[in-house]
Amino acid sequence: MADTDVLAADGDVILILGATKQRIRVCSLTLSRASAVFAALFGPHFREGQQSRSSRAPVDVALPDDDPDDVAFVCRVLHFRSRYLPPMQPGEWSQRLLGLAIVVEKYGLGEAFIDSARTLMMAWLDMRSDVANIDHYDVANVAAAAYLFDEPRCFTLATQRLIRNFSIGITSLCVEASGKVLPSLALVGISERRNVAINHVNEVLAVYEDNASACESCRNRPQAYYESLQQFWGASSTTLRISKKGPSVHSIKHHIQKLRKVGFVSKYRGEDVESDLDIDPCDDCQDEVSVELFKKLAREVEAKSVGLCSECVKAGAEVVEPCKGQH
């Protein structure tokens, strides 16, 4: 058994995994205690369980349809051999988490594996809090893993990252492995909640402009206000739909950060804004939109772009609006 990975020296079963026929020696009792599926497999009603087996004469049990590395990882954790897990590059972890979740769900190992799963997912989310270092593909994998593991906190955090940090559409997610795990309601919810938040930004900014004008004449002169915002967001691209040129090309997170830093914005002539306009407002009209109004909008956008509730998704409930915790 030189080519067999021994997880239990007294193991009575050798699992032969996947097309590569990777071999690991395990204890059938350990797996049976963790999983009703394995308990049945090693019981008297299946051929694998009917074979005589012992630590001196372990039997081979083939699992040809499973990913060898994912099954081996799960078995290492269940046999308390996780300190010997092989090293992986950061980019491999999200795919591994989804693979583990698929194995755990298939064999009914959720209760035995949930603490390890939660630790692994939270560690991944904490280490990759900077959006510049991650791809939507990785975050979607973790969201799908959290859904299969039935870990609500990790699911909410991962879907919140997808909503706030990326502008990826439903179609792109559907063709990936994570999109085949996540229900369509979750994919729609991610996209719709993002759209609701972006629309709220544009609608409220338009209201701010209008509310600062007391007369029809001033309401017809909003250009300096919009020029001020566009210059602050970046003149190279229209990040808000203030010019009716289509959806935002930047993330919700980008909008929130910008709103918190806008400061006072002049509606008619900003000292720091390069503009051909030199329009004085009427005495009854406000010349500025206050800092607090922009910060208030940032808080509202945050509230509208929180992650999805796994209970709502599984219940088929409305997911466009944030969950109120009533199930």
N, C-alpha and C positions, 0 to 999 in steps of 0.2 A: 504494500500500500504506500509506496514511496511517493506516488503522485497524488495522494489523497490528503486534503487539508483536514487535519484532526481538530475538531472543536470539542469533542468529548472523548477522552481516552477510553472510556468504557462504553462508548456508543455502540448501539446495536443496529444502526441503519447507516448506509452510505447513500446519500442523495447524489444522483447523476443529473447534472443540470444543463438544460439547453442543448443547442446543436454542438457546442464545444465539448460536451460531456464532462464538464468540470465535476470533480468528486469531492464531497465533504462528508466527514464522519460526524454523525449527530446522535443524540439520545432521543429515541422515539417518545419516551415518557415526558421529556421536557417540551417537545413540540406538541404533544397531545394535551398537556395541561394548559398550554397557551392558546390552542386552537381546536375548536370542535371539528373542523375539517380534517385536520391531521389525526385527531382522535378516531374519526370514522375511517380514515385511510389505513390506519394501523390496527383497526379493529377486525373482528372476525368476518365481516361481511364483504371485505375486499381481498383480492388476491394478495396484495402487499402485506396485509395483516395476517393472512392465513399461513404465511411462510414461517417456519421456525427460525427464530433469530436470538442472538445473544451477543454479549461483548466479545466473546471468543469467535463467534461466527456471524458477523453482521451481514445483513441482506442488502442487496442493491435495490433502490427504488428510483425510478426514472421520472424526472419532471421536465420533459422535453420542450414544453411550451413556454417556460418561464425564463426570464433573463438571469443568467448564472450569477452575475455580480450582485444583483439586487437580492436574490434569494440568499446568497452567501452572507451578505451584509445583515439581513434580518436574523439569520441563524446565529451569527456571531453575537449580536445583541442579546438574543434569547438565552444563549449559553454563557453570558457574561464574559465574552472574549472581545469586547468592542475596542479595547486598548490596542488590539492588533489589526485594526482596520487599515487597509491600504491607503496611502496618501492620495489626494485628488487635487487637481487644479481648481481655483475658484469657479471657473466657468462650468465645471462638471457637476457642481453640487446641486444646482437647481434641477437638472435632469435626473440626478440620482434620487433626489427627494420625491419626485413624481414616480419614478420607478419603484421605490420602496412603498409608496402609498398604494400602487396598483397591486403589488404582492400582498401587502397587509390586508387589503380589502378582499382579495380573492380567497385568502385562507382564513379569514375571520380572526385576524390577529390584533384588531384594533385596541382592545382593552389591555393586552399585554405590551403593546408597542407605543401607546399614546404618549407616555411621559418622554420617551426617547425622541419620538417624532416632534413633540412640542419644543423640546430643547434644540433640536437640529434646525427647525424652521425659524425659531426666534433668533438663534445665533446667525442664521443667514440674513434675516431681515435687518438685524442690528448692524452687521458688518457691512451691509450694502445699502446704507441709508442715503448715500450720495448718488443721485440719479445719474451723474456723469459716468459712474463706474458700472452701470448695469444696463441690460437690454430688456425690452418688454417681454421677449421670449422667456428670459429667466424668471421674471416676476410672475408671468402667467403660469409657468410650471409650478411655482410655489403656491400660487392661489389654487390650482387644481389639486395639488397634494393636500393642502389644508382642507379642501372640500371632501376628499376621500377619507382623510384621517378624522373628519368631523371635529376639527379644531377651530371653533368660531373666532377666537381672537386673531389667530394667524390669517384666517380667511379674510377678515375685515381689513387687517393691515395690508395684506398683499393686494386686494382689490382696490384699496384706497390708493396705493402706489400706481396701479394701472390707470385709475381715473385721473389722478392729479399730475402724474409725471410724464405721461405719454399721450399722443394723439392717434394711436393705432386704431384702425377700424375693426369692426366685427369680422369682416371677410378675412383679414389677415390672421386673426386669432383662430378662426374656424378650421383652417387647414393645418394648424399645428397640433401636436399631441395634446397639449393642454386644452385646446378648443374642443377636442373630442371627448374630454372628460367633463369639463364644465358644462352644465345644462345651458340651453339657449337663453333661458331667462336671465342667467348671470351675465352672459355676453351682451345681451340687450341692455341690461341694467347698467353695466359699466359704461357703455357708449351713451346711453340716454342721460345718465347722471352727469357725465362730463358736459354734454350739450346743454343741459339745464343750467349748469354753473356758468358756462361761457355766455349763454343768452342773458343770464341775470346781470353779468358785468355790463354788457352792452346796453341793456334796457335801463339800468340804474344810472349809468353815466349820461345817457340821454336825458333822464329825468333831472339830474343835477344841473345840466345846462339849462333846461327849461325853467326849473324852479327859481333860478337866479335872475330870471327876467320878469319884470313886472309889466312890461308893455309889449305890444305886438311888434313894434319897430326893433327892439332889442332881441326878441325871439327870432327874428329873421337874420341875426348876425352872430351865429355860433362858431364861425370859422376859426377865430383865434383860440377859442377853448379847445377845439379838436386838434389844432396844430400844436398846442402846448402838450396835450396828452401823447400825440404821435411822436413828437420829438423826444419826450421822456422815455417812451417805450422803445424808441429806436427808429430813426428816420428811414432806415434801409428796408423796413418791412412794416406793414400795417398789422399789428398783432391783435388789434381789436377790430370788430366789424363796424367801426364808426364811419367808414367810408363806403359801407355796403359792398365790399369786394369779396365777400365769402367768409367762410369760417376761419377761426383763429389758426395760425400755424404754430403757435406756442402752447405750452402746457398750462394747466390750471395753476400749478405750483409757480410758474413764471408770473402769471397774472397776480397771484396773491402777494408775491414778493414785491412786485412793482407798485401795487396799490398801497402797500405799507410805507413806501418811500416817496410817493408822489409829492407831498407837501401841498402848499396852497397853489391853486391854478387860476390864473386870470382868464376871465371869459372874453375880454376884449383886447387887451394888449399886455402881454407878459414881458417884463424887462429882459428876461433871459431867453426869450423866444424870437427867433429871426422870422419876421413877418412883415409883409407890406401893409398890414392893417394898422390903422391908428384910430381906433373907434372909442370914443368916450361913452360910457353907459349913461342912461338917464339918472337923475338924482334918486329915483325910487328903486333902481335896479342894483343888485349886488354885483360887484366886480370880481369877487373871488369865490371859489368853492373851497371849503375848509379842509384842513388835514384830517380832522376827525371823521368827516363824511367818507373819505377814501378808506380810512382804517375800518370804519363800520362796514363798508362794502366788502373789504377783505375778510372780515369775520363771517359775513353772510355767505360768501363764496366757499369758505372752509366748511361751513355747516351743510351746504348743499352738495359737497363733494366728498363726504365721508365714505368709507368702504361699505360694501354690501354686508347684510346680515345673512349668515348661512341658513338660519332657521326660516327666514322669509323665502329664500331661494328654494329650499327643499319643500316648503309648503305651497309654492306657486303663488305667493302673495305679490302685491304691488311692490316693485323695487326701485321705481324712478325717484320717489321721495325717500329720505332717510328713515330708517326704522325707528319707531317710537317705543320699542321694547314690549309691545303687547302681542302675545302669541296665543 
